Amino acid sequence: MPLVGSLSEFPLPEVLLLIGSRTGRLRLYDAPEIIPIEMDLSEGHAHGLHVGDSFLTERAQIVAELSFMVETGEGMFEFSAQPVISVRQNEQLPINELVMLLVLHVDEKLAKQNAVLAPQLFYMLETAPPEMEIDPDLNLFYQQSRQLLAGGVRSEDLAEYMGLEHTLVRLHLDNLHQFGFVKLIETSDVETLREMMLQQEITQKSNDFLLAVEASEMIRRSGKLLKLPSGK
C-alpha cells in the first residue's frame, strides 16, 4: 500500500528520512507551478530523478530540482515500494547526504535572496564556551578556526581562508552554533566589537609599556643606590 501525505505537514527532508532504507519510487506532485517529480530509491540511496521526459542522475541537478519542493512547502508525496530498474551503482546518493545538501542548498538560496534586505551575519566565538566534548572532526575545525572566529568572520570567508568547501564549513559552524561555541552577530555589531577589541588592545599595550618604563626606572634607581662611591 502506498505511503501518501502532504508536504505542508511533512516537509520533504522529513519524508526522505522517514522512507530511510526502503526501495521504491517517491512521487512529488500537486505543487504550484511545478511539474510532478519521481525519484528512484534503493536501500537508503537515491539513484535518479524523473522530471517530465528527463532522467537526472547528477547530484547537483537532483538537489536543485528537489529544492523547489522544499521552498514551496506545498504539494503531495506518494511512496510506492517496488523494485527499481534504473539503478546506476556509480551514481547513487545516500539519503542522509541528500537531506543535508537540500537543507544547505535552500539555506544558501534564502540567504542570497535576503542579502539586500538583511545585514551580513558573522560567526564569532562565545565569550564563555561550554565545557563539553564534541565530535573529534568538529573539535579539530573549532581549534583551527578559533583565531579567525575571535574577531568575527563570515562563513564564506572562513572557507576561503581555510581552503575548505563552503558547504562543509557551514555545516561545522551550524553545529558549533547549536552547541553554544559560536554566536551569530550582525555587521554593525561586529564593527562595534572590533573597535572595542582594538581599543582594549591599545590600552593593554599602553599599560604594558608604562609598566616596562616604571620597571626600568626602578632598576636604574636601585643601581644608583647600590653603586659604591669611587675612591678611598
C-alpha positions as CSV (number, residue, x, y, z in Angstrom):
1,M,0.0,0.0,0.0
2,P,1.5,3.4,-1.0
3,L,2.5,5.9,1.7
4,V,0.8,9.2,0.9
5,G,0.9,12.6,2.6
6,S,1.0,16.3,2.4
7,L,4.3,18.2,2.1
8,S,2.8,21.1,4.1
9,E,2.5,18.7,7.1
10,F,5.6,16.6,6.4
11,P,8.4,18.6,4.7
12,L,10.4,16.8,2.1
13,P,13.6,16.3,4.2
14,E,11.5,14.6,6.9
15,V,9.8,12.4,4.2
16,L,13.2,11.3,2.9
17,L,14.4,10.4,6.3
18,L,11.1,8.6,7.1
19,I,11.5,6.4,4.0
20,G,15.0,5.6,5.1
21,S,16.4,2.4,3.6
22,R,13.2,1.4,1.7
23,T,13.3,0.6,-2.0
24,G,10.8,2.0,-4.4
25,R,9.7,5.2,-6.1
26,L,8.8,8.6,-4.5
27,R,6.4,10.8,-6.4
28,L,6.0,14.5,-5.6
29,Y,3.1,16.3,-7.2
30,D,0.3,19.0,-6.8
31,A,2.9,21.7,-6.0
32,P,2.0,25.1,-7.6
33,E,3.7,25.7,-10.9
34,I,6.0,22.6,-10.5
35,I,5.6,19.5,-12.7
36,P,5.4,16.1,-10.9
37,I,8.7,14.6,-9.9
38,E,9.6,10.9,-9.4
39,M,12.7,9.6,-7.7
40,D,14.1,6.1,-7.6
41,L,15.2,4.9,-4.1
42,S,17.0,1.8,-3.2
43,E,18.4,0.7,0.2
44,G,18.9,4.2,1.6
45,H,20.2,5.7,-1.7
46,A,18.7,8.0,-4.4
47,H,19.5,6.8,-7.9
48,G,17.8,9.2,-10.2
49,L,15.1,11.8,-10.7
50,H,12.4,11.7,-13.3
51,V,11.3,15.2,-14.3
52,G,9.0,15.2,-17.3
53,D,10.8,13.3,-20.1
54,S,14.2,13.8,-18.4
55,F,16.1,11.4,-16.1
56,L,18.6,13.3,-13.9
57,T,21.4,11.5,-12.1
58,E,23.8,14.3,-11.3
59,R,23.5,15.1,-7.6
60,A,23.6,18.9,-8.3
61,Q,20.7,18.5,-10.6
62,I,18.8,16.4,-8.2
63,V,19.3,18.8,-5.3
64,A,18.4,21.8,-7.4
65,E,15.1,20.3,-8.6
66,L,14.1,19.0,-5.2
67,S,14.9,22.3,-3.5
68,F,11.9,23.9,-5.3
69,M,9.6,21.4,-3.5
70,V,11.3,22.3,-0.2
71,E,10.9,26.0,-0.8
72,T,7.2,25.9,-1.7
73,G,6.4,23.6,1.2
74,E,3.3,22.6,-0.7
75,G,2.1,19.6,-2.7
76,M,1.7,15.9,-2.0
77,F,4.1,12.9,-1.8
78,E,3.4,9.2,-2.6
79,F,5.9,6.4,-2.0
80,S,5.4,3.0,-3.6
81,A,7.5,0.1,-2.6
82,Q,8.7,-1.6,-5.8
83,P,11.9,-2.8,-7.5
84,V,14.0,-0.1,-9.0
85,I,15.1,-0.9,-12.6
86,S,17.0,2.3,-13.3
87,V,19.6,1.8,-10.6
88,R,23.1,3.1,-11.5
89,Q,25.5,2.0,-8.8
90,N,28.2,4.5,-9.7
91,E,25.7,7.5,-9.3
92,Q,23.9,6.6,-6.1
93,L,23.4,9.3,-3.5
94,P,22.9,8.4,0.2
95,I,19.6,9.7,1.6
96,N,21.2,11.3,4.6
97,E,23.6,13.2,2.4
98,L,20.8,14.3,0.1
99,V,18.9,15.7,3.0
100,M,21.9,17.6,4.2
101,L,22.6,19.0,0.7
102,L,19.0,20.0,0.3
103,V,18.8,21.9,3.6
104,L,22.1,23.7,2.9
105,H,21.1,24.5,-0.7
106,V,17.8,26.0,0.4
107,D,19.5,28.0,3.2
108,E,22.0,29.4,0.6
109,K,19.3,30.4,-1.7
110,L,17.3,32.1,1.0
111,A,20.5,33.9,2.3
112,K,21.2,35.3,-1.2
113,Q,17.6,36.4,-1.6
114,N,17.7,38.2,1.8
115,A,21.2,39.6,1.3
116,V,19.9,43.0,0.1
117,L,17.4,43.4,2.9
118,A,19.3,41.9,5.8
119,P,22.7,42.8,7.2
120,Q,25.5,40.3,6.7
121,L,25.9,37.7,9.5
122,F,29.2,36.9,11.1
123,Y,30.2,33.9,13.3
124,M,32.1,34.8,16.4
125,L,33.4,32.9,19.4
126,E,31.3,32.8,22.5
127,T,32.9,34.5,25.5
128,A,32.2,31.5,27.7
129,P,32.1,28.4,25.5
130,P,30.5,25.3,27.1
131,E,32.7,22.7,28.8
132,M,31.7,19.6,26.8
133,E,33.2,17.0,24.4
134,I,32.3,17.3,20.8
135,D,33.0,15.2,17.7
136,P,36.8,15.0,17.0
137,D,36.4,16.4,13.5
138,L,34.3,19.2,14.7
139,N,36.7,19.9,17.6
140,L,39.7,20.0,15.1
141,F,37.8,22.5,13.0
142,Y,37.0,24.6,16.1
143,Q,40.6,24.7,17.2
144,Q,41.9,25.5,13.7
145,S,39.4,28.3,13.2
146,R,39.4,29.9,16.7
147,Q,41.8,32.7,15.8
148,L,39.6,33.8,12.8
149,L,36.4,33.4,14.8
150,A,37.7,35.5,17.6
151,G,37.3,38.7,15.6
152,G,34.1,37.6,13.7
153,V,34.1,36.1,10.2
154,R,31.6,35.2,7.5
155,S,31.3,31.5,6.7
156,E,32.4,32.0,3.0
157,D,35.5,34.0,4.1
158,L,36.4,31.3,6.6
159,A,36.1,28.6,4.0
160,E,38.4,30.6,1.7
161,Y,41.0,31.2,4.5
162,M,41.0,27.5,5.5
163,G,40.8,26.1,2.0
164,L,37.7,24.1,2.7
165,E,34.4,23.6,0.9
166,H,31.9,26.2,1.9
167,T,29.2,23.5,2.5
168,L,31.4,21.7,5.0
169,V,32.3,25.0,6.8
170,R,28.7,26.0,7.0
171,L,27.8,22.5,8.5
172,H,30.6,22.8,11.1
173,L,29.6,26.4,12.0
174,D,26.0,25.5,12.4
175,N,26.9,22.6,14.7
176,L,29.2,24.9,16.8
177,H,26.4,27.4,17.0
178,Q,23.9,24.8,18.2
179,F,26.3,23.6,20.8
180,G,27.0,27.2,22.0
181,F,30.6,27.5,20.9
182,V,30.0,30.4,18.5
183,K,27.3,33.0,18.0
184,L,25.8,34.8,15.1
185,I,26.0,38.6,15.0
186,E,25.2,41.4,12.5
187,T,27.7,43.5,10.6
188,S,27.2,46.6,12.8
189,D,27.7,44.6,15.9
190,V,31.0,43.1,14.5
191,E,32.3,46.6,13.8
192,T,31.5,47.8,17.3
193,L,33.1,44.7,18.9
194,R,36.2,45.0,16.7
195,E,36.6,48.7,17.7
196,M,36.2,47.7,21.4
197,M,38.8,44.9,21.0
198,L,41.2,47.3,19.2
199,Q,40.8,49.9,22.0
200,Q,41.4,47.2,24.6
201,E,44.5,46.0,22.7
202,I,45.8,49.6,22.5
203,T,45.1,50.2,26.2
204,Q,46.8,46.9,27.2
205,K,49.8,47.7,25.1
206,S,50.0,51.2,26.7
207,N,49.7,49.7,30.1
208,D,52.4,47.2,29.3
209,F,54.7,50.0,28.0
210,L,54.1,52.1,31.1
211,L,54.9,49.1,33.4
212,A,58.1,48.4,31.4
213,V,59.1,52.1,31.8
214,E,58.4,52.1,35.5
215,A,60.3,48.8,36.0
216,S,63.3,50.2,34.0
217,E,63.3,53.3,36.2
218,M,63.2,51.3,39.4
219,I,66.1,49.2,38.2
220,R,68.0,52.3,37.3
221,R,67.4,53.9,40.7
222,S,68.2,50.7,42.5
223,G,71.5,50.6,40.6
224,K,72.4,54.1,41.7
225,L,71.6,53.3,45.4
226,L,73.7,50.2,45.3
227,K,76.6,51.8,43.5
228,L,79.6,52.3,45.8
229,P,81.3,55.6,45.9
230,S,84.6,55.7,43.9
231,G,88.0,56.4,45.6
232,K,89.2,55.8,49.1
